[in-house]
Amino acid sequence: MDFSNKYVMGFAFAICMVCAGLVSSLAVALKPKQDFNQELYERRQVIRVSGIADKNAALPPEEVDELFKSIEGKVIDRKTGEYVDIPVADVDPIRMAKDPEMSEASPKKAGKAAQVSRLPDQLVVYEVGIEGKECVVMPIYGKGLWSTMYGYLAVKRDSSEVVGIIYYQHGETPGLGGEIDNQKWQAAWVGKNVYRGAVGGMVGLGVVKKNAPRDEAFEVDGLSGATITTKGVDATMKLWLGPAGYGPYLEKLN
């Protein structure tokens, strides 16, 4: 049987519309589940970086919910460090940073080094109130060699030293820059001092080239063969802990 071009195009169009409808329906139906899984994943990272649970622990949803009874997510005004009365779920700092009406240009030097062009007006922090584990967890991000590296940094409530660091999403080279995932390297950050002087002032925490002279109190060795990734991590610390990032909040907290 011969079919005209009009028939073939109409048939193809009808098939496309049916498939598009099915995909859209599935996306809508699965969104609540996706949102739940995303929130659960983020909460697990907060728990792990704060040292409440081992980084390799499975952390089922029930345990996450129980631990989060002592962890309070808060929204802060980035410039003033003051709390903002908005639910954490309603704030997406990464999305806000892309909107000129909800962000501002990063400081020229620090922003260029971390390759973060704009900073959101509001940030999210997690205050851990478990006795003996009191700390503040802050989402951080900055560019490495190939990608934006997303992570969490936890510091003691008095901002004196690092409690933990986790990078959970990036596209750096496996075996080189990708070693920011390495738990041994992450463990080297624990106990490092954060500020040289007053909280919110000069950031001492950072990374130096592997085997280069370093200040043991503040700096960790970089990763072999990953100079640009190492510089990106160092710049990320300087930006987010500085006065343009979480600095005003940490200062007020103290």
Secondary structure as the mmCIF struct_conf table of DSSP 4:
data_model
#
loop_
_struct_conf.conf_type_id
_struct_conf.id
_struct_conf.beg_label_comp_id
_struct_conf.beg_label_asym_id
_struct_conf.beg_label_seq_id
_struct_conf.end_label_comp_id
_struct_conf.end_label_asym_id
_struct_conf.end_label_seq_id
HELX_RH_AL_P HELX_RH_AL_P1 ASN A 5 VAL A 49
TURN_TY1_P TURN_TY1_P1 SER A 50 GLY A 51
BEND BEND1 ILE A 52 ALA A 53
TURN_TY1_P TURN_TY1_P2 LYS A 55 ASN A 56
HELX_RH_AL_P HELX_RH_AL_P2 PRO A 61 LEU A 67
HELX_RH_3T_P HELX_RH_3T_P1 PHE A 68 SER A 70
STRN STRN1 ILE A 71 ASP A 77
TURN_TY1_P TURN_TY1_P3 ARG A 78 THR A 80
STRN STRN2 TYR A 83 VAL A 84
BEND BEND2 ILE A 86 ILE A 86
HELX_RH_3T_P HELX_RH_3T_P2 VAL A 88 ASP A 90
HELX_RH_AL_P HELX_RH_AL_P3 PRO A 93 MET A 96
TURN_TY1_P TURN_TY1_P4 ALA A 97 LYS A 98
HELX_RH_3T_P HELX_RH_3T_P3 PRO A 100 MET A 102
STRN STRN3 SER A 103 ALA A 105
HELX_LH_PP_P HELX_LH_PP_P1 SER A 106 PRO A 107
HELX_RH_AL_P HELX_RH_AL_P4 LYS A 108 ALA A 114
TURN_TY1_P TURN_TY1_P5 GLN A 115 GLN A 115
STRN STRN4 ARG A 118 PRO A 120
BEND BEND3 ASP A 121 ASP A 121
STRN STRN5 GLN A 122 VAL A 128
BEND BEND4 ILE A 130 ILE A 130
TURN_TY1_P TURN_TY1_P6 GLU A 131 GLY A 132
STRN STRN6 CYS A 135 LYS A 143
BEND BEND5 LEU A 145 SER A 147
STRN STRN7 THR A 148 LYS A 156
TURN_TY1_P TURN_TY1_P7 ARG A 157 ASP A 158
BEND BEND6 SER A 159 SER A 160
STRN STRN8 GLU A 161 GLU A 161
STRN STRN9 VAL A 162 GLN A 169
HELX_LH_PP_P HELX_LH_PP_P2 GLU A 172 THR A 173
TURN_TY1_P TURN_TY1_P8 PRO A 174 LEU A 176
HELX_RH_3T_P HELX_RH_3T_P4 GLY A 177 ASP A 181
HELX_RH_AL_P HELX_RH_AL_P5 GLN A 183 ALA A 187
TURN_TY1_P TURN_TY1_P9 ALA A 188 GLY A 191
STRN STRN10 ASN A 193 ASN A 193
STRN STRN11 TYR A 195 TYR A 195
BEND BEND7 ARG A 196 ALA A 198
TURN_TY1_P TURN_TY1_P10 VAL A 199 GLY A 200
BEND BEND8 GLY A 201 MET A 202
STRN STRN12 VAL A 203 VAL A 203
STRN STRN13 GLY A 206 VAL A 208
TURN_TY1_P TURN_TY1_P11 LYS A 210 ASN A 211
BEND BEND9 ALA A 212 ALA A 212
TURN_TY1_P TURN_TY1_P12 GLU A 216 PHE A 218
STRN STRN14 GLU A 219 ASP A 221
TURN_TY1_P TURN_TY1_P13 SER A 224 GLY A 225
HELX_RH_AL_P HELX_RH_AL_P6 THR A 227 LEU A 241
BEND BEND10 GLY A 242 GLY A 242
TURN_TY1_P TURN_TY1_P14 PRO A 243 TYR A 246
HELX_RH_AL_P HELX_RH_AL_P7 GLY A 247 LEU A 253
#
